Amino acid sequence: MNITGCLNQLERVRKSGSGWIAQCPGPNHKHSDRRPSLSVTEGDDGRILLKCHAGCDTEQICAAKRWKLSDLFPENGNRRPAGSNKPQRDSSAPAVQFRLSDADVEGMRVSLARSPWCQQYIENRGISLTVAGDLRWGSKLWKFSESPDQQRALAVPHFVGGKLAGCKYRTIDGSKLFSQDFGSTIDGLYGVSVLDQKAAEISIYEGPEDIALAISHGFNATGIIAAGSKLGTSDVRLLSGYERIYLVGDQDIPGQKAIDAIAVQLPPEQLIRVRMPGYKDVGDLWKSNPAGFSENLKRILRFARASRVHFRLDDLLTESEICASGNTERYAVDQLLPLNDITMIFSEEKGGKSQLITYIGKCVANEVRVFGKYPTRKMPVVVLDLEASDADIAGYLSHFSRLGPGQIHYLTRKTAVPPLDSPALLRLCERERPLLVLESLTKFVATVSRDASMFDPAAVSRFFDMVLNLCAAGATVLITHHATRADAERYADSHQIGAAVARAYALVSHDRPRLERVRLEAKLFRGAEPISENLIAFPIIAERGEFGLAAVSGADPDVERVVEFVRSKGRAKRDQIKGKEGAGIKTSRAVEAIARALKAGLLIEDSERFLSVLNGGNADPLGNGFGNAFPSQGTVGNGDQENAKNLF
C-alpha cells in the first residue's frame, strides 16, 4: 500500500507540515476521534509511519482498518535505502488539490431531489429542504471505510471564498458514519452564501446540520464545520461587521474550546457567550421540543444578551420581558438543583448532609419527587466520596431503598477517587451527563495540592475551575461542606465560592444529633427566588424511607405526621390515616390530629370524604414552620447563621 491508498482509507484528512493529520480509527477513541490525532508521514525508505497522539499503537490502528503491518511498506516490498531522497510528492503522495467540481455538486443535488430517504433524514432533524437546497446539499452513494459496501449518504459541500473547497458525507441510516472527499478543507465559515450581512446580529454554531437547523428556523447563522476548523482573515472581518455575535457552538469541552479560539479573534465588546444547560448542542434543544425550538432558542439568546459582559441599556431585560418570560432554566431537582451548575449544602458535622444527599441522589436516580414536592429529572448519579466508609454508605442507603430500583454509583477511598481533572471523569460527564456528588469540599480542596486548605484562595479557585470544567462537560454538581463556628473568621475564600456556586443551602438541625427537625435554608440563589423548607428527618426516614415536609409548629407532631401522610398519598380517607400503614400514631390520636388539621386549614375534605393538603408548600399559620425554633430571618444555634453570612 502506498501513501495515497492509506490516506484514501482514512477520515478527515488534512495536510500538516510534511505529512498529514487524520481521524484515528484506534480503540482509544470511544466516541470517535473528534479532534483528529493520527499523524501520517512517509519515511525515507518509503514506509508509511503512523502515530496516534492519544496512545493507540500501530498494531491497533492496523487492526481497526483490517490492514496487515506489511501493508505499511512499499507495494513492491523493497525499501528505499535509508538516507536516500524521497520521491517527489507529485509521484508518490496524493495531490493536495481538491478535485470535486461544481458539476459534481449539481449532480448530487439532483440525486437528493430523487431520494425520499435523504429528504426524510433532513426533515426529521428540523431542517428545511429549502435551506438544504440553498446550501447545495446533495445525495450520493459513498464507500465508508467502516462498511464493506457503498451506502446512500447525505453530501454536504463546503465553499470558501465562494469556491468549492470540500465535501463531507454522512450515513442516513443512523450509523453515524462520516467521511469526506480527499483534499477537503474544514477551515473557514460554513454557509456564508446564505447569510444576511445587513442584519445586526449573527449566531455561531458547530457542524453543518446545527447551522442549517438554526437557519431553517429564522436565525442568521453560520459556524464551523468541526472543532478543529480555523477561520481566515476574511471570516474574522465578516463576523466583526455584526453588532452582536452570539457564540453558541457545542456545549461539551472540545466545542467550547473551539468557541474560545474564535472569541479571541473577535472584538470582545460585540461577543455574547451562550450557555444551554442540559443540552449538548442546538440539535439536542430541537429534539427536546421541536414545536417550541424557535421560541426556546430566541429566549436563550435573549437572556445571554442580557448577561453579556459589555452590556448596553438595550441589552437589559425590560419589565414586559421579565413578566412574560418563562423559566428557561432546567433542573435536576425542580427549583433546587439547576442542571450543569454547582449546588452546595453545608452544615456542622453530623448535621444530616450525608443522609440528605443520599436521599436526593436516590430520588434523581428513580425520578421520584424530592420531599414529595419537587419533580426530578432522571439521570445517572455518581458519588465521589472521600469521607465515608463503605459501612457508613450502606447505612445511609438502607434508609432509602424503598424509593426505587435505580442505583447510585460510587467511587470511594477504597476504590480510589480520581482527580477532578481526570480525562476519564471528563469523558464520563460528557457521555452520561450525571448528577455528580462530591463529599466533601474540604477533602477535595486538599487534593488540589499537598499543602492546600479551605482557607487558601488559590487552592479553592483551582478546585472550582476543575468543577466548572465538569459542569461544562455535562455534569450537574452537588457539593457537601462542613461549616464550623470557627470558620466564620477564616473564610478568605468566600468570594470564590460565591462566584462559582449557583445554589447554596445551610442544613440546620435544631436537635442535632437526633435529626428529627431540620431546616434547609437557602443562602445563595443566583437568578431565582430563594427556597427554604422545614423538614422532618427521623422518624419519617425510618418509617417511610424519605424526608418529610414539616406542616406546622413543632408543638403538634401528631398533626405533622397526619398532614405528611396525606401529602405523600396525594389524598387519603380517614381510615387509611388511622390504619396500621397510616400515620404511625394511635387511632385516638390520629382522629384528634385530623380534626386539628382541618380546623387549622392544613387539610381539606371533599364531597367523597377524601382528605388532601391545602397547598404544596410548608403550611404554617405562624409563617416559619417551627415556631420560635427557626426565626423568619434565618437560623440560630450552632454558628450556622454567622457562617452563612461570612461564607457569601
C-alpha positions, 0 to 999 in steps of 0.5 A, a space after each residue: 500500500 502506498 501513501 495515497 491508498 492509506 490516506 484514501 482509507 482514512 477520515 478527515 484528512 488534512 495536510 500538516 507540515 510534511 505529512 498529514 493529520 487524520 481521524 484515528 480509527 484506534 480503540 482509544 477513541 470511544 466516541 470517535 476521534 473528534 479532534 483528529 490525532 493520527 499523524 501520517 508521514 512517509 519515511 525515507 525508505 518509503 514506509 508509511 509511519 503512523 502515530 496516534 497522539 492519544 496512545 493507540 499503537 500501530 498494531 491497533 490502528 492496523 487492526 481497526 482498518 483490517 490492514 496487515 503491518 506489511 501493508 505499511 511498506 512499499 507495494 513492491 516490498 523493497 525499501 528505499 535505502 535509508 538516507 536516500 531522497 524521497 520521491 517527489 510528492 507529485 509521484 508518490 503522495 496524493 495531490 493536495 488539490 481538491 478535485 470535486 467540481 461544481 458539476 459534481 455538486 449539481 449532480 448530487 443535488 439532483 440525486 437528493 431531489 430523487 431520494 425520499 430517504 435523504 429528504 426524510 433524514 433532513 426533515 426529521 432533524 428540523 431542517 428545511 429542504 429549502 435551506 438544504 437546497 440553498 446550501 447545495 446539499 446533495 445525495 450520493 452513494 459513498 464507500 465508508 471505510 467502516 462498511 464493506 459496501 457503498 451506502 446512500 449518504 447525505 453530501 454536504 459541500 463546503 465553499 470558501 471564498 465562494 469556491 468549492 473547497 470540500 465535501 463531507 458525507 454522512 450515513 442516513 441510516 443512523 450509523 453515524 458514519 462520516 467521511 469526506 472527499 480527499 483534499 477537503 478543507 474544514 477551515 473557514 465559515 460554513 454557509 456564508 452564501 446564505 447569510 444576511 450581512 445587513 442584519 445586526 446580529 449573527 449566531 455561531 454554531 458547530 457542524 453543518 446540520 446545527 447551522 442549517 437547523 438554526 437557519 431553517 428556523 429564522 436565525 442568521 447563522 453560520 459556524 464551523 464545520 468541526 472543532 478543529 476548523 480555523 477561520 481566515 482573515 476574511 471570516 474574522 472581518 465578516 463576523 466583526 461587521 455584526 453588532 452582536 455575535 452570539 457564540 453558541 457552538 457545542 456545549 461539551 469541552 472540545 466545542 467550547 474550546 473551539 468557541 474560545 479560539 474564535 472569541 479571541 479573534 473577535 472584538 470582545 465588546 460585540 461577543 455574547 457567550 451562550 450557555 444551554 444547560 442540559 443540552 449538548 448542542 442546538 440539535 439536542 434543544 430541537 429534539 427536546 421540543 421541536 414545536 417550541 425550538 424557535 421560541 426556546 432558542 430566541 429566549 436563550 439568546 435573549 437572556 445571554 444578551 442580557 448577561 453579556 459582559 459589555 452590556 448596553 441599556 438595550 441589552 437589559 431585560 425590560 419589565 414586559 420581558 421579565 413578566 412574560 418570560 418563562 423559566 428557561 432554566 432546567 433542573 435536576 431537582 425542580 427549583 433546587 438543583 439547576 442542571 450543569 451548575 454547582 449546588 452546595 449544602 453545608 452544615 456542622 458535622 453530623 448535621 444530616 448532609 450525608 443522609 440528605 444527599 443520599 436521599 436526593 441522589 436516590 430520588 434523581 436516580 428513580 425520578 421520584 419527587 424530592 420531599 414529595 414536592 419537587 419533580 426530578 429529572 432522571 439521570 445517572 448519579 455518581 458519588 465521589 466520596 472521600 469521607 465515608 466508609 463503605 459501612 457508613 454508605 450502606 447505612 445511609 442507603 438502607 434508609 432509602 431503598 424503598 424509593 426505587 430500583 435505580 442505583 447510585 454509583 460510587 467511587 470511594 477511598 477504597 476504590 480510589 477517587 480520581 482527580 477532578 481533572 481526570 480525562 476519564 471523569 471528563 469523558 464520563 460527564 460528557 457521555 452520561 451527563 450525571 448528577 455528580 456528588 462530591 463529599 466533601 469540599 474540604 477533602 477535595 480542596 486538599 487534593 488540589 495540592 499537598 499543602 492546600 486548605 479551605 482557607 487558601 484562595 488559590 487552592 479553592 479557585 483551582 478546585 472550582 475551575 476543575 468543577 466548572 470544567 465538569 459542569 461544562 462537560 455535562 455534569 450537574 454538581 452537588 457539593 457537601 461542606 462542613 461549616 464550623 463556628 470557627 470558620 466564620 473568621 477564616 473564610 478568605 475564600 468566600 468570594 470564590 465560592 460565591 462566584 462559582 456556586 449557583 445554589 447554596 443551602 445551610 442544613 440546620 438541625 435544631 436537635 442535632 444529633 437526633 435529626 428529627 427537625 431540620 431546616 434547609 435554608 437557602 443562602 445563595 440563589 443566583 437568578 431565582 427566588 430563594 427556597 427554604 423548607 422545614 423538614 422532618 428527618 427521623 422518624 419519617 426516614 425510618 418509617 417511610 424511607 424519605 424526608 418529610 415536609 414539616 406542616 406546622 409548629 413543632 408543638 403538634 407532631 401528631 398533626 405533622 405526621 397526619 398532614 405528611 401522610 396525606 401529602 405523600 398519598 396525594 389524598 387519603 380517607 380517614 381510615 387509611 390515616 388511622 390504619 396500621 400503614 397510616 400515620 404511625 400514631 394511635 387511632 385516638 390520636 390520629 382522629 384528634 390530629 385530623 380534626 386539628 388539621 382541618 380546623 387549622 386549614 392544613 387539610 381539606 375534605 371533599 364531597 367523597 370524604 377524601 382528605 388532601 393538603 391545602 397547598 404544596 408548600 410548608 403550611 404554617 399559620 405562624 409563617 416559619 414552620 417551627 415556631 420560635 425554633 427557626 426565626 423568619 430571618 434565618 437560623 440560630 444555634 450552632 454558628 450556622 447563621 454567622 457562617 452563612 453570612 461570612 461564607 457569601 
